[in-house]
Amino acid sequence: MKRIITISREFASGGRTIGQKLAKILGYKYYDRELIDMTAKNSGLSADFIEKTEQNISSAWLYNLLLGSSYTNSARGISGGKPLLPLADQVFAAQRKVILNIAEIEKCVIVGRCSDFILRNSDIIDRSELLNVFIYADMDFKIKRAITELDVPEKNAKQVVNQINKYRANHYNIFTESTWGARENYDVLINSALLGMDGTAQFIAQLAQ
């Protein structure tokens, strides 16, 4: 029985909905946006800043460049002359700690936030208890869900889907030095359009059991 299940997903493929349904089927705790508040509480960074960082930062290097030398100087002052981690890296490190703490103590479904990579490479999590899933779907399916389920304007739907998935890929690729969606990084990749939300959740539950 898999005790921890991570759900990585393309935008509008239904990964969040599938994760919620899966957690309910298995009786597991569900973590997605809850991780933002938990990370904020543990790190001292604001939840709003963490969310914006997750959505918009394509690389820590770029973020530092945009912040400019004023950040570097203030960081040195705060740390007594030693430069702090870039803020984007601080967010990732804080979320990593939260994810590891959660996975160590309870059965759970965790959506996104490089949790597959974090747990796969952890010394404190038994790999045999972990199931890493990637949810994808064809573009027409994602566009339809973006419009009907996520309130994305029809005229912008394809652009929004592509842009958000680009952000997710960049974030994952930068912080894991690996490739988002590559089959070697997951135990199973599932096209959610084949079975739908309920069917996909049931299928993953069977795999976990």
Secondary structure, 3 states (H helix, E strand, C coil): CCCEEEEEECCCCCHHHHHHHHHHHHCCEEECCHHHHHHHHHHCCCHHHHHHHHHHCCCHHHHHHHHCHHHHHHHHHHCCCCCCCCHHHHHHHHHHHHHHHHHHHCCEEEECCCHHHHHHCCCCCCHHHEEEEEEECCHHHHHHHHHHCCCCCHHHHHHHHHHHHHHHHHHHHHHHCCCCCCHHHCCEEEEHHHHHHHHHHHHHHHHHC
